[in-house]
Amino acid sequence: MSLGSQSEWRDVRFVAMATVAGPRPRLAVGSMDLSRGLESLPVSVWPPSEEPPAFQYSPEHVAGAGEDTDPSEITFPGCNCLTASCVTNSCSCLRHGENYNSSCIKYIGSEVDYTRPIFECNAMCHCGEFCQNRVIQRGLQFRLEVFKTVKKGWGLRTLEFIPKGRFVCEYAGEVLCFREACRRIQAQTPEDSNYIIAVREHLYDGQIIETFVDPMNIGNVGRFLNHSCEPNLFMVPVRIDSLVPKLALFAAAAISAGEELSYDYSGRFLNVPLIKKEHEMLEEDDIMKKPCYCGAKSCVGFLPYDSSLCYTLGKQTFGKVSQGN
């Protein structure tokens, strides 16, 4: 089967897994733009007297060591729509149904809605730049701020109200092959923060597509998102030009200005239930787990942990192992 053909995708289930308490933050805005003009909106830092550890900012994925696929390469054909905005039933990019409604991800009433494949119109499409099927590619649409938390290192918050369903940011970084992801995990010490995330997409015919992304050295504002057992964001793989998905984060509920942004590192939030093997990967090796400081009423006490990338190069895996920015 050609994985590049949109018509062959059905009911894709994905699992993204990973290995600030205190008073409501004041909305003082730092003057520094962490993105250095690379985003559609500046990303401020608070407090202005401190800066996060140095890294190379990139608003999009880049090819990492050992990865043959170039995330920026255009591999999908475009639609032939000659209208300003594409519509279902006539657009090849919308063969699985409408993706967005007024810039919000389409939701009918079941979490399974978020597991279907999303293809945005791309650089080869004939539709206009303001087509309703172009959302992620427009970049940041709300002002965000990286800030120092009490217990979790650096975090990310919004400086303005975000409606439910709106796109917030990507989780972008180096796209790695499986072996390189394992090598980097195994080179870490227990004190190191891990940024590597693995996304598993389950196709209708039993095939699994795995994507490993590491924004530690090269990445975007998404690298500062902390885990929460009751998150306000959820992740959806979105493809535009390439088979390599954009890891897009959407608002799971209306988010107030000043609220910290977070997602569930385990991938369980607003996703179909994990299979038995995936549960076992999360439950093993309690001694390696790190405490969770999300402060949610349903907090399980520890960060989601998947040891499969840590011990062997022979397994097919998924997992983000720890939290910390």
Long-range contacts (C-beta under 8 A, 24 or more apart in sequence): 1-205, 1-207, 3-207, 3-209, 3-243, 4-75, 4-76, 4-243, 6-76, 6-92, 6-93, 6-95, 6-96, 6-117, 6-119, 7-95, 9-96, 9-117, 9-203, 9-204, 10-203, 10-204, 11-112, 11-115, 11-116, 11-204, 12-115, 12-116, 12-117, 12-201, 12-202, 12-203, 12-204, 12-237, 13-115, 13-201, 13-202, 13-271, 13-272, 14-115, 14-199, 14-200, 14-201, 14-202, 14-236, 14-237, 14-267, 14-271, 15-199, 15-200, 15-202, 15-267, 15-271, 15-274, 15-278, 15-318, 16-197, 16-198, 16-199, 16-200, 16-235, 16-247, 16-265, 16-267, 16-318, 16-320, 17-197, 17-198, 17-265, 17-266, 17-267, 17-278, 17-281, 17-282, 17-304, 17-306, 17-318, 17-319, 17-320, 18-194, 18-196, 18-197, 18-227, 18-265, 18-266, 18-267, 18-303, 18-304, 18-306, 18-319, 18-320, 18-321, 18-322, 18-323, 19-185, 19-194, 19-196, 19-265, 19-303, 19-304, 19-305, 19-306, 19-307, 19-309, 19-310, 19-319, 19-320, 19-321, 19-322, 20-147, 20-149, 20-150, 20-151, 20-152, 20-155, 20-226, 20-260, 21-149, 21-150, 21-151, 21-293, 21-295, 22-149, 22-150, 24-258, 25-147, 25-157, 25-258, 25-260, 26-258, 27-159, 27-257, 27-258, 29-143, 29-145, 29-159, 30-145, 34-146, 34-221, 35-59, 35-220, 35-221, 39-139, 39-140, 39-220, 39-221, 40-138, 40-139, 40-140, 40-141, 41-139, 41-140, 41-141, 41-142, 41-143, 41-144, 42-143, 43-140, 43-144, 43-145, 43-146, 43-221, 44-143, 44-144, 44-145, 44-146, 44-159, 45-145, 45-146, 45-147, 46-145, 46-146, 46-147, 46-148, 47-147, 47-148, 50-148, 52-146, 52-154, 52-224, 52-325, 55-215, 55-216, 55-217, 55-218, 55-219, 55-223, 56-217, 56-218, 56-219, 57-219, 57-220, 58-172, 58-173, 58-218, 58-219, 58-220, 59-139, 59-170, 59-172, 59-220, 60-170, 60-172, 60-220, 60-246, 61-172, 61-173, 61-174, 61-175, 61-213, 61-244, 61-246, 62-173, 62-174, 62-175, 62-218, 63-174, 63-175, 64-173, 64-174, 64-175, 64-176, 64-177, 64-180, 64-214, 64-218, 65-174, 65-176, 65-177, 65-180, 66-176, 66-177, 66-179, 66-180, 67-174, 67-175, 67-176, 67-177, 67-180, 68-177, 69-175, 69-242, 69-243, 69-244, 70-242, 71-175, 71-242, 71-244, 72-241, 72-242, 73-241, 73-242, 74-122, 74-123, 74-124, 74-241, 74-242, 75-241, 75-242, 75-243, 76-119, 76-122, 76-124, 76-239, 76-240, 76-241, 76-242, 76-243, 77-124, 78-121, 78-122, 78-123, 78-124, 78-125, 78-126, 79-121, 79-125, 79-126, 79-127, 80-126, 81-121, 81-125, 81-126, 81-127, 81-131, 82-126, 82-127, 83-127, 83-128, 84-127, 84-128, 84-130, 84-131, 85-127, 85-128, 85-130, 85-131, 85-132, 85-133, 86-121, 86-125, 86-127, 86-131, 86-132, 86-133, 91-121, 91-127, 91-133, 93-119, 93-120, 93-121, 93-122, 93-125, 93-133, 94-119, 94-133, 99-133, 99-135, 100-132, 100-133, 100-135, 101-165, 103-132, 103-135, 103-141, 103-166, 103-167, 104-163, 104-164, 104-165, 104-166, 104-250, 105-165, 105-167, 105-236, 105-250, 107-165, 111-270, 111-271, 111-272, 112-272, 114-234, 114-236, 114-270, 114-271, 115-271, 115-272, 117-237, 117-239, 118-236, 118-237, 118-238, 118-239, 119-238, 119-239, 119-240, 120-238, 120-239, 120-240, 121-240, 122-240, 122-241, 123-241, 124-241, 135-167, 136-167, 136-170, 136-238, 136-240, 136-246, 136-248, 137-240, 140-169, 140-221, 141-166, 141-167, 142-166, 142-168, 144-168, 144-169, 144-221, 144-261, 146-221, 146-224, 149-226, 149-260, 151-293, 152-226, 152-293, 152-323, 152-324, 152-325, 153-193, 153-324, 153-325, 154-224, 154-325, 155-224, 155-225, 155-226, 155-260, 155-261, 155-262, 155-325, 156-221, 156-222, 156-224, 156-225, 156-226, 156-260, 156-261, 157-258, 157-259, 157-260, 157-261, 158-255, 158-256, 158-257, 158-258, 158-259, 158-261, 159-257, 159-258, 160-257, 161-254, 161-255, 161-256, 161-257, 162-251, 162-254, 162-255, 163-251, 163-254, 164-251, 164-252, 164-253, 164-254, 165-250, 165-251, 166-250, 166-251, 167-248, 167-249, 167-250, 168-233, 168-249, 168-250, 168-251, 168-261, 169-220, 169-221, 169-222, 169-225, 169-249, 169-261, 170-220, 170-222, 170-246, 170-247, 170-248, 170-249, 171-197, 171-213, 171-215, 171-220, 171-222, 171-223, 171-225, 171-235, 171-247, 171-249, 172-213, 172-215, 172-219, 172-220, 172-222, 172-246, 172-247, 173-213, 173-214, 173-215, 173-216, 173-218, 173-219, 173-220, 173-222, 173-223, 174-213, 174-214, 174-215, 174-217, 174-218, 174-219, 175-211, 175-212, 175-213, 175-244, 176-212, 176-213, 176-214, 177-212, 178-210, 178-212, 178-313, 178-316, 178-317, 179-313, 180-212, 181-212, 181-214, 181-309, 181-317, 182-309, 182-310, 182-312, 182-313, 182-317, 184-214, 185-309, 185-310, 185-321, 186-309, 186-310, 188-321, 190-288, 192-322, 193-322, 193-323, 193-324, 193-325, 194-320, 194-321, 194-322, 194-323, 194-324, 195-219, 195-223, 195-320, 196-309, 196-320, 196-321, 197-247, 197-265, 197-320, 198-306, 198-309, 198-317, 198-318, 198-319, 198-320, 199-235, 199-237, 199-245, 199-247, 199-267, 199-318, 200-318, 201-237, 201-245, 208-316, 210-316, 210-317, 210-318, 211-237, 211-244, 211-245, 211-247, 213-247, 222-247, 222-249, 223-325, 224-325, 225-249, 225-261, 225-262, 225-263, 226-260, 226-262, 226-294, 226-323, 226-325, 227-262, 227-263, 227-264, 227-265, 227-292, 227-294, 227-303, 227-304, 227-323, 228-262, 228-263, 228-264, 228-294, 228-296, 229-264, 229-292, 229-294, 229-296, 229-298, 229-299, 229-300, 230-294, 230-296, 230-297, 230-298, 230-299, 231-262, 231-263, 231-264, 231-269, 232-259, 232-261, 232-262, 233-261, 233-262, 233-263, 234-263, 234-264, 234-269, 234-270, 234-271, 235-263, 235-267, 262-294, 264-304, 265-303, 265-304, 265-320, 265-323, 266-304, 267-304, 267-318, 278-318, 281-306, 281-307, 281-308, 281-317, 281-318, 281-319, 282-306, 288-321, 290-322, 290-323, 290-324, 292-323
